[in-house]
Amino acid sequence: MPTPTTALERIPVYRPYLGPEVTAAAQSALEAGWLGMGKLSQQFELELERFLRLDERRVVSTNSCTEALHIAARLIGLGPGDEVIAPAFTYVAGHQAMSRTGADIVFCDIEDRFLSIDPARVEELITERTKAILAVDYLGLPCQLDRLMEIAAKHNLRVIEDAAHAFGSSSKGRPVGSFGDITCFSFGPVKTITTLEGGAVVTSNPADVQALHELRHLGIDSDTDARYKNQRNWEFDVVRQGYRCHLGSVPAAIGLAQLAKADEFIHNRQEYCRTYDKAFAGLEEAGHVQLFDTAWKDVAPYIYVLRLRDGARRKDLIQHLNEHGVASGIHFLGAHEFSFYAGSRRGEMPVTEAATEQVLTLPLHPYMEEATLSRVIDAVKSFFG
Ligand SMILES: Cc1ncc(COP(=O)(O)O)c(C=O)c1O
């Protein structure tokens, strides 16, 4: 049974589910004694392929989404002299994964409806140096991937989809990851399902799997299959520069236990988002907040975000929520403002600039009691009077 949040407890933004199935899976993997990448890592990949309804596509698990994005960037040959068009409005993990290759980030604005990269603005930023587009499914809402893929086809670009927030979301009946070019997921500590730390790349081209295995594991050509049998291949060649970012057996076991509950987690999260939306409809009518234009039907929400009409009030709302025992978060700051990216090329960013001031993330967990939701709702409503 999930542990309830008591009436007195401070309500955190995130609360991963670590119930008995999860701890039992971890314990059994520990007792098996094969701790590195192994059978369980492969089993997790195969189960992800089943969950995401992949046909030809394949999953390569990693120790984080950041590393998944990084090996995806290496796979497409991103490097010095290349440009990647990316939203400024996303977590810096995506930017760092790309810029680590030596490529330059070009910051692009987002569209106002779902706050994902705006395809019209992308097109304006393309030059002969552009090699890829980084698209992000903000909070679980699928980005406009079909349009981005059209643009990419026209200009011979690759599209890396950062679906760290969108595990279990669908678009037009297709699970995120089952269409598009390259998709990366996160199974970090607070994500919809967790492997403590972890991630995965989904490639649309099965021929890329070997390269991804090499990139994931020190450029080694032929050890992955042996490890998937809890064995080692002691004679191998090193065929490229690789990294070391595979998923170990204990995290994979935790991931398998989480995946078995993913449908329930997602169903609950959708219900809680609807409860919030219903409760805040009056605030929207009164012009205090803007809610996302979704019924959460095909969306697996990772976070619940309120958009304040008056961003100047966010600081006071955070303080007010704190006083009522409710934690909140900010997703995201504008990465174009970070010192490290000060020299990066960028387009005009009116939507990004407004969004970074307006967004406020409220608690959303895989299991929440009615009383917990009510405490959050009452705390928000009491701020607006
Ligand atoms: C949009 C986005 N992309 C990538 C990441 C990085 O994921 P990870 O922590 O698994 O490296 C995060 C982490 O929260 C994220 O929010």
The ligand as an ORCA input file, in Angstrom:
! r2SCAN-3c Opt
* xyz 0 1
  C      13.286     17.950    -19.830
  C      14.360     17.146    -19.157
  N      15.284     16.552    -19.912
  C      16.268     15.797    -19.392
  C      16.352     15.616    -18.032
  C      17.495     14.830    -17.482
  O      17.100     13.602    -16.986
  P      18.083     12.752    -16.073
  O      17.992     13.332    -14.704
  O      17.540     11.353    -16.159
  O      19.447     12.858    -16.652
  C      15.415     16.203    -17.193
  C      15.485     15.988    -15.735
  O      14.607     16.332    -14.990
  C      14.382     16.998    -17.770
  O      13.478     17.622    -17.015
*
